[in-house]
């Protein structure tokens, strides 16, 4: 499938200084071709999303007071999917895009909620953890949704406009 597509044509041209930085960045997987990088990225994303979406089959456990199966599958799945993007450009370039000014808040919320979810899931916190873990899961999904929208021109503005119209609509 990828043999007929020149994957290098999909990558923006860089200056020689940027090309050197990118080559150094790619040294963490220097022997992988673009085809292999795409397969690695796709495999991690598919596995991650299978785990993440498969967690919804464990909502019953969550509602019955056992949040760990749901939360851990979803969180570990999200982490594997995020790691998959490092196959394409390397972790440093991925972090640079994540912490771009337009994505910084969503990225921080996402990463913090991933970390706190695991800490809360394993920490000996007295009392029920279910509500806190559920809130952290909602933050994970909302922040990754907002992050993804930043790559689509005018998508955030459209969602903001829709939400404002829904809130201000008095007919509902």
MARBA-3410 file (N, C-alpha, C, O; in Angstrom, 1 decimal):
172
0.8,-1.2,0.0,0.0,0.0,0.0,0.9,1.3,0.0,0.6,2.2,-0.7 ~ 1.9,1.3,0.8,2.8,2.5,0.9,3.8,2.5,-0.2,4.5,3.5,-0.3 ~ 4.0,1.4,-0.9,5.1,1.3,-1.9,4.8,2.3,-3.0,5.8,2.8,-3.6 ~ 3.6,2.6,-3.3,3.3,3.5,-4.4,3.2,4.9,-4.0,3.1,5.8,-4.9 ~ 3.3,5.2,-2.8,3.3,6.6,-2.3,4.6,7.0,-1.8,5.3,6.3,-1.1
5.1,8.2,-2.3,6.3,8.8,-1.9,6.1,9.5,-0.6,5.6,10.6,-0.6 ~ 6.4,8.8,0.6,6.1,9.4,1.9,6.9,10.7,2.1,6.4,11.5,2.9 ~ 8.0,10.8,1.5,8.8,12.0,1.7,8.1,13.2,1.2,8.4,14.4,1.6 ~ 7.2,13.1,0.2,6.5,14.2,-0.4,5.5,14.7,0.6,5.0,15.8,0.4 ~ 5.1,14.0,1.6,4.1,14.4,2.6,4.8,15.2,3.7,4.0,15.8,4.5
6.1,15.2,3.8,6.8,16.0,4.8,7.2,17.3,4.3,7.7,17.4,3.3 ~ 6.9,18.4,5.1,7.3,19.7,4.7,8.8,19.8,4.5,9.5,19.2,5.3 ~ 9.2,20.6,3.6,10.6,20.8,3.4,11.2,21.7,4.5,10.5,22.6,5.0 ~ 12.4,21.3,4.9,13.0,22.0,6.0,14.3,22.7,5.5,14.8,22.3,4.5 ~ 14.7,23.7,6.3,16.0,24.3,6.0,17.1,23.3,6.3,16.8,22.3,7.0
18.3,23.6,5.9,19.4,22.7,6.2,19.7,22.6,7.7,20.0,21.5,8.2 ~ 19.5,23.6,8.4,19.6,23.6,9.9,18.5,22.7,10.5,18.8,21.9,11.4 ~ 17.3,22.9,10.0,16.2,22.0,10.5,16.4,20.6,10.1,16.0,19.7,10.9 ~ 16.9,20.3,8.9,17.1,19.0,8.4,18.2,18.3,9.3,18.0,17.1,9.7 ~ 19.2,19.0,9.7,20.2,18.4,10.6,19.6,18.1,12.0,19.8,17.0,12.5
18.7,19.0,12.5,18.1,18.7,13.8,17.1,17.5,13.6,17.0,16.7,14.5 ~ 16.4,17.4,12.5,15.5,16.3,12.3,16.3,15.0,12.2,15.9,14.0,12.7 ~ 17.4,15.0,11.5,18.2,13.8,11.3,18.7,13.3,12.7,18.7,12.1,13.0 ~ 19.2,14.3,13.6,19.6,13.9,14.9,18.4,13.4,15.7,18.6,12.4,16.5 ~ 17.2,13.9,15.5,16.0,13.5,16.2,15.7,12.1,15.8,15.3,11.3,16.6
15.8,11.7,14.5,15.5,10.4,14.0,16.5,9.4,14.4,16.3,8.2,14.2 ~ 17.6,9.7,15.1,18.6,8.8,15.4,18.1,7.8,16.5,18.7,6.7,16.6 ~ 17.0,8.0,17.1,16.5,7.1,18.1,16.0,5.8,17.4,15.9,4.8,18.1 ~ 15.6,5.9,16.2,15.2,4.8,15.3,15.8,4.9,13.9,15.1,5.0,13.0 ~ 17.1,5.0,13.9,17.8,5.4,12.6,17.6,4.3,11.5,17.6,4.7,10.3
17.4,3.1,11.8,17.3,2.1,10.8,15.9,1.9,10.2,15.8,1.1,9.3 ~ 14.9,2.6,10.7,13.6,2.4,10.2,13.3,3.2,8.9,13.6,4.4,8.9 ~ 12.7,2.6,8.0,12.3,3.4,6.8,11.0,4.1,7.1,10.4,3.9,8.2 ~ 10.5,5.0,6.2,9.2,5.7,6.5,8.1,4.7,6.5,7.1,4.9,7.3 ~ 8.2,3.6,5.7,7.1,2.6,5.7,7.1,1.9,7.1,6.0,1.8,7.7
8.2,1.6,7.6,8.3,1.0,8.9,7.8,1.9,10.0,7.2,1.5,11.0 ~ 8.2,3.2,9.9,7.7,4.2,10.9,6.2,4.3,10.9,5.6,4.4,11.9 ~ 5.6,4.3,9.7,4.1,4.4,9.5,3.5,3.1,10.1,2.5,3.2,10.8 ~ 4.1,2.0,9.9,3.6,0.7,10.5,3.7,0.8,12.0,2.7,0.4,12.7 ~ 4.8,1.2,12.5,5.0,1.4,14.0,4.0,2.3,14.6,3.3,2.0,15.6
3.8,3.5,14.0,2.8,4.5,14.4,1.4,3.9,14.4,0.7,4.0,15.4 ~ 1.1,3.3,13.3,-0.3,2.8,13.1,-0.6,1.6,14.1,-1.6,1.5,14.6 ~ 0.4,0.8,14.3,0.3,-0.4,15.2,0.0,0.1,16.6,-0.8,-0.4,17.3 ~ 0.8,1.1,17.1,0.7,1.6,18.4,-0.7,2.3,18.6,-1.4,2.1,19.6 ~ -1.1,3.1,17.5,-2.3,3.8,17.6,-3.5,2.8,17.6,-4.5,2.9,18.4
-3.5,1.8,16.8,-4.6,0.8,16.7,-4.6,0.0,18.1,-5.7,-0.1,18.7 ~ -3.5,-0.4,18.6,-3.5,-1.1,19.8,-4.0,-0.2,21.0,-4.8,-0.6,21.8 ~ -3.5,1.0,21.0,-3.9,1.9,22.0,-5.4,2.2,22.0,-6.0,2.2,23.0 ~ -5.9,2.4,20.8,-7.3,2.7,20.7,-8.2,1.5,21.0,-9.3,1.6,21.5 ~ -7.7,0.3,20.7,-8.5,-0.9,21.0,-8.5,-1.0,22.5,-9.6,-1.3,23.1
-7.4,-0.8,23.2,-7.4,-0.8,24.7,-8.3,0.2,25.2,-9.1,0.0,26.1 ~ -8.2,1.4,24.7,-8.9,2.6,25.2,-10.4,2.4,25.0,-11.2,2.6,26.0 ~ -10.8,2.1,23.8,-12.3,1.9,23.6,-12.8,0.6,24.2,-14.0,0.5,24.5 ~ -11.9,-0.4,24.3,-12.3,-1.6,24.9,-12.6,-1.4,26.4,-13.4,-2.2,27.0 ~ -12.1,-0.4,27.0,-12.4,-0.1,28.4,-13.9,0.2,28.6,-14.4,0.0,29.7
-14.6,0.7,27.6,-16.0,1.0,27.8,-16.8,-0.3,28.0,-18.0,-0.2,28.5 ~ -16.3,-1.5,27.7,-16.9,-2.7,28.1,-16.8,-3.0,29.6,-17.4,-3.9,30.1 ~ -16.0,-2.2,30.3,-15.8,-2.3,31.7,-16.5,-1.2,32.5,-16.2,-1.0,33.7 ~ -17.4,-0.5,31.9,-18.2,0.5,32.6,-19.0,-0.1,33.7,-19.2,0.5,34.8 ~ -19.5,-1.3,33.5,-20.3,-2.0,34.6,-19.4,-2.1,35.8,-19.9,-1.8,36.9
-18.1,-2.5,35.7,-17.2,-2.6,36.8,-17.1,-1.2,37.5,-17.1,-1.1,38.7 ~ -16.9,-0.2,36.7,-16.8,1.2,37.2,-18.0,1.6,38.0,-17.8,2.1,39.1 ~ -19.2,1.3,37.5,-20.4,1.7,38.2,-20.6,0.9,39.5,-21.3,1.3,40.4 ~ -20.1,-0.4,39.5,-20.2,-1.2,40.7,-19.1,-1.0,41.7,-19.1,-1.7,42.7 ~ -18.3,0.0,41.5,-17.3,0.4,42.5,-15.9,-0.1,42.3,-15.0,0.0,43.1
-15.7,-0.8,41.1,-14.4,-1.2,40.8,-13.9,-0.5,39.5,-14.0,-1.0,38.4 ~ -13.3,0.7,39.7,-13.0,1.5,38.5,-11.7,1.1,37.8,-11.4,1.5,36.7 ~ -10.8,0.3,38.5,-9.5,0.0,37.9,-9.5,-0.6,36.5,-8.8,-0.2,35.7 ~ -10.4,-1.6,36.2,-10.3,-2.2,34.9,-10.6,-1.2,33.8,-10.0,-1.2,32.8 ~ -11.6,-0.3,34.0,-12.0,0.7,33.0,-10.8,1.7,32.9,-10.4,2.0,31.8
-10.4,2.3,34.0,-9.5,3.4,34.0,-8.1,2.9,33.5,-7.5,3.6,32.7 ~ -7.6,1.8,33.9,-6.3,1.4,33.5,-6.3,1.0,32.0,-5.3,1.4,31.3 ~ -7.3,0.3,31.5,-7.3,0.0,30.1,-7.4,1.3,29.2,-6.6,1.4,28.3 ~ -8.2,2.2,29.6,-8.3,3.5,28.9,-7.1,4.3,28.9,-6.6,4.8,27.9 ~ -6.5,4.4,30.1,-5.3,5.3,30.3,-4.1,4.7,29.6,-3.3,5.4,28.9
-3.8,3.4,29.8,-2.7,2.7,29.2,-2.9,2.7,27.6,-1.9,3.0,26.9 ~ -4.1,2.6,27.2,-4.4,2.7,25.7,-4.1,4.0,25.2,-3.5,4.2,24.1 ~ -4.5,5.1,25.9,-4.2,6.4,25.5,-2.7,6.7,25.5,-2.2,7.4,24.6 ~ -1.9,6.1,26.4,-0.5,6.3,26.5,0.2,5.6,25.3,1.1,6.2,24.7 ~ -0.3,4.4,25.0,0.3,3.7,23.8,0.0,4.4,22.5,0.9,4.5,21.7
-1.2,4.9,22.4,-1.5,5.7,21.2,-0.7,6.9,21.0,-0.2,7.2,19.9 ~ -0.5,7.6,22.1,0.4,8.8,22.1,1.8,8.5,21.7,2.5,9.2,21.0 ~ 2.3,7.4,22.3,3.7,7.0,22.0,3.9,6.6,20.5,5.0,6.8,20.0 ~ 2.8,6.2,19.9,2.9,5.8,18.5,3.3,7.0,17.6,3.9,6.8,16.5 ~ 2.9,8.2,17.9,3.2,9.3,17.1,4.7,9.6,17.1,5.2,10.3,16.2
5.4,9.1,18.1,6.9,9.3,18.2,7.6,8.6,17.0,8.7,8.9,16.7 ~ 7.0,7.5,16.5,7.6,6.8,15.4,7.8,7.7,14.1,8.7,7.6,13.4 ~ 6.9,8.7,14.0,6.9,9.5,12.8,8.0,10.6,12.8,8.7,10.8,11.9 ~ 8.1,11.3,13.9,9.0,12.4,14.0,10.0,12.4,15.1,10.8,13.3,15.2 ~ 9.8,11.5,16.0,10.7,11.4,17.2,10.0,12.1,18.4,9.2,13.0,18.2
10.4,11.8,19.6,9.8,12.3,20.8,10.0,13.8,21.0,9.1,14.5,21.4 ~ 11.2,14.3,20.6,11.5,15.7,20.8,10.6,16.6,19.9,10.0,17.6,20.3 ~ 10.5,16.2,18.6,9.6,16.9,17.7,8.1,16.8,18.1,7.4,17.8,18.0 ~ 7.7,15.7,18.5,6.3,15.5,19.0,6.1,16.4,20.2,5.0,17.0,20.3 ~ 7.0,16.4,21.1,6.8,17.3,22.3,6.8,18.8,21.9,6.0,19.5,22.4
7.6,19.1,20.9,7.6,20.5,20.4,6.2,20.9,19.8,5.7,22.0,20.1 ~ 5.6,20.0,19.1,4.3,20.2,18.6,3.2,20.2,19.7,2.3,21.0,19.6 ~ 3.4,19.4,20.6,2.4,19.3,21.7,2.4,20.6,22.5,1.3,21.0,23.0 ~ 3.6,21.1,22.7,3.7,22.3,23.6,3.7,23.6,22.8,4.1,24.7,23.3 ~ 3.3,23.6,21.5,3.1,24.8,20.7,2.1,25.6,21.5,1.2,25.0,22.1
2.1,26.9,21.3,1.3,27.8,22.1,-0.2,27.4,21.9,-1.0,27.5,22.9 ~ -0.7,27.0,20.8,-2.1,26.7,20.6,-2.5,25.4,21.2,-3.7,25.2,21.4 ~ -1.5,24.5,21.5,-1.9,23.2,22.0,-1.4,23.0,23.5,-1.7,22.0,24.1 ~ -0.7,23.9,24.0,0.0,23.8,25.3,-1.0,23.4,26.4,-0.8,22.4,27.1 ~ -2.1,24.1,26.5,-3.1,23.9,27.6,-3.7,22.5,27.5,-3.8,21.8,28.5
-4.1,22.1,26.3,-4.7,20.8,26.1,-3.7,19.7,26.4,-4.0,18.7,27.0 ~ -2.4,19.9,26.0,-1.4,18.9,26.2,-1.1,18.7,27.7,-1.0,17.6,28.2 ~ -1.0,19.8,28.4,-0.7,19.8,29.8,-1.9,19.1,30.5,-1.7,18.2,31.4 ~ -3.1,19.5,30.2,-4.3,18.8,30.8,-4.3,17.3,30.5,-4.6,16.5,31.4 ~ -4.0,17.0,29.3,-4.0,15.6,28.9,-2.9,14.8,29.7,-3.2,13.7,30.3
-1.7,15.3,29.7,-0.6,14.6,30.3,-0.7,14.5,31.8,-0.5,13.5,32.5 ~ -1.2,15.6,32.4,-1.4,15.6,33.9,-2.5,14.6,34.2,-2.4,13.9,35.2 ~ -3.6,14.6,33.5,-4.7,13.7,33.8,-4.3,12.2,33.6,-4.7,11.4,34.3 ~ -3.4,11.9,32.6,-2.9,10.6,32.4,-2.1,10.2,33.7,-2.3,9.1,34.2 ~ -1.2,11.1,34.1,-0.4,10.8,35.3,-1.2,10.6,36.6,-1.0,9.7,37.3
-2.1,11.6,36.8,-2.9,11.6,38.0,-3.8,10.3,38.0,-4.1,9.8,39.1 ~ -4.3,9.9,36.9,-5.2,8.8,36.8,-4.4,7.5,37.3,-5.0,6.8,38.1 ~ -3.2,7.4,36.9,-2.4,6.2,37.3,-2.1,6.3,38.8,-2.1,5.3,39.5 ~ -1.7,7.5,39.3,-1.4,7.7,40.7,-2.6,7.4,41.5,-2.5,6.7,42.5 ~ -3.8,8.0,41.2,-5.0,7.7,42.0,-5.4,6.3,41.9,-5.8,5.7,42.9
-5.2,5.6,40.8,-5.6,4.2,40.6,-4.8,3.3,41.6,-5.3,2.3,42.1 ~ -3.5,3.6,41.7,-2.6,2.8,42.5,-2.3,3.3,43.9,-1.9,2.5,44.8 ~ -2.6,4.5,44.2,-2.3,5.1,45.5,-3.3,4.6,46.6,-4.5,4.5,46.2 ~ -2.8,4.4,47.8,-3.7,4.0,48.8,-4.5,5.2,49.4,-4.3,5.6,50.5 ~ -5.5,5.7,48.6,-6.3,6.8,49.0,-7.5,6.3,49.7,-8.2,5.4,49.2
-7.8,6.8,50.9,-8.9,6.3,51.6,-10.2,6.8,50.9,-10.3,7.8,50.3 ~ -11.2,5.9,51.0,-12.5,6.2,50.5,-12.6,5.8,49.0,-11.7,5.3,48.4 ~ -13.8,6.0,48.4,-14.0,5.6,47.0,-13.2,6.5,46.1,-13.2,7.7,46.2 ~ -12.6,5.8,45.1,-11.8,6.5,44.1,-12.6,6.7,42.8,-12.2,7.5,41.9 ~ -13.7,6.1,42.7,-14.4,6.0,41.4,-14.8,7.4,40.8,-14.5,7.6,39.6
-15.3,8.3,41.6,-15.7,9.6,41.1,-14.5,10.4,40.6,-14.5,11.0,39.6 ~ -13.4,10.4,41.4,-12.2,11.1,41.0,-11.6,10.5,39.7,-11.2,11.3,38.9 ~ -11.6,9.2,39.6,-11.1,8.6,38.4,-11.9,8.9,37.2,-11.4,9.1,36.1 ~ -13.2,8.9,37.4,-14.1,9.2,36.3,-13.9,10.6,35.8,-13.9,10.9,34.6 ~ -13.7,11.6,36.8,-13.5,13.0,36.4,-12.1,13.0,35.6,-12.1,13.7,34.6
-11.1,12.3,36.1,-9.8,12.3,35.4,-10.0,11.7,34.0,-9.3,12.2,33.0 ~ -10.8,10.7,33.8,-11.0,10.1,32.5,-11.7,11.2,31.6,-11.4,11.3,30.4 ~ -12.7,11.9,32.1,-13.4,12.9,31.3,-12.4,14.0,30.9,-12.4,14.4,29.7 ~ -11.5,14.4,31.8,-10.5,15.4,31.4,-9.6,14.8,30.3,-9.2,15.5,29.4 ~ -9.2,13.5,30.4,-8.4,12.9,29.4,-9.0,13.0,28.0,-8.4,13.5,27.1
-10.3,12.6,27.9,-10.9,12.6,26.6,-11.2,14.0,26.1,-11.1,14.3,24.9 ~ -11.6,14.9,27.0,-11.9,16.3,26.5,-10.6,17.0,26.1,-10.6,17.7,25.1 ~ -9.5,16.8,26.8,-8.3,17.4,26.5,-7.7,16.9,25.2,-7.2,17.6,24.4 ~ -7.8,15.6,25.0,-7.2,15.0,23.7,-8.1,15.4,22.5,-7.7,15.6,21.4 ~ -9.4,15.5,22.8,-10.4,16.0,21.7,-10.0,17.5,21.3,-9.9,17.8,20.2
-9.8,18.3,22.3,-9.4,19.7,22.1,-8.1,19.8,21.4,-7.9,20.6,20.5 ~ -7.1,19.0,21.8,-5.8,18.9,21.2,-6.0,18.5,19.7,-5.4,19.2,18.8 ~ -6.7,17.5,19.4,-6.9,17.1,18.0,-7.6,18.1,17.1,-7.2,18.3,16.0 ~ -8.5,18.9,17.7,-9.2,19.9,17.0,-8.2,21.0,16.6,-8.4,21.7,15.6 ~ -7.1,21.2,17.3,-6.1,22.2,16.9,-5.5,22.0,15.6,-4.9,22.9,15.0
-5.5,20.8,15.1,-4.9,20.5,13.8,-5.9,20.7,12.6,-5.5,20.6,11.5 ~ -7.1,20.9,12.9,-8.1,21.2,11.9,-8.4,22.7,11.8,-8.9,23.2,12.8 ~ -8.2,23.3,10.7,-8.5,24.8,10.6,-9.9,25.1,11.0,-10.9,24.5,10.5 ~ -10.0,26.1,11.9,-11.3,26.6,12.4,-12.1,25.6,13.2,-13.3,26.0,13.5 ~ -11.6,24.5,13.5,-12.5,23.5,14.2,-12.8,23.9,15.6,-13.9,23.8,16.1
-11.8,24.5,16.3,-12.0,24.9,17.7,-13.1,26.0,17.7,-13.9,26.1,18.6 ~ -12.9,27.0,16.8,-13.9,28.1,16.7,-15.3,27.5,16.4,-16.3,28.0,17.0 ~ -15.4,26.5,15.5,-16.7,26.0,15.2,-17.3,25.3,16.5,-18.5,25.4,16.7 ~ -16.5,24.5,17.2,-17.0,23.9,18.4,-17.4,24.9,19.5,-18.4,24.8,20.1 ~ -16.6,25.9,19.6,-16.9,27.0,20.6,-18.2,27.7,20.2,-19.1,27.9,21.1
-18.4,28.0,18.9,-19.6,28.6,18.5,-20.8,27.7,18.7,-21.9,28.2,19.1 ~ -20.7,26.4,18.4,-21.8,25.5,18.6,-22.2,25.4,20.1,-23.3,25.4,20.5 ~ -21.2,25.3,21.0,-21.4,25.2,22.4,-22.1,26.5,22.9,-23.0,26.4,23.7 ~ -21.7,27.7,22.4,-22.3,28.9,22.9,-23.7,29.0,22.4,-24.6,29.4,23.1 ~ -24.0,28.5,21.2,-25.4,28.5,20.7,-26.2,27.6,21.5,-27.4,27.9,21.8
-25.7,26.4,21.9,-26.4,25.5,22.7,-26.7,26.0,24.1,-27.8,25.8,24.6 ~ -25.8,26.7,24.7,-26.0,27.3,26.0,-27.0,28.4,26.0,-27.8,28.5,26.9 ~ -26.9,29.2,24.9,-27.8,30.4,24.8,-29.1,30.1,24.2,-30.0,31.0,24.2 ~ -29.3,28.9,23.7,-30.6,28.5,23.1,-31.6,28.4,24.2,-31.5,27.4,25.0 ~ -32.6,29.2,24.2,-33.7,29.1,25.3,-34.8,28.3,24.9,-35.7,28.0,25.7
-34.9,27.8,23.7,-36.0,26.9,23.2,-35.8,25.5,23.7,-36.8,24.7,23.8 ~ -34.7,25.1,24.2,-34.4,23.7,24.6,-34.9,23.5,26.0,-34.8,22.4,26.5
END
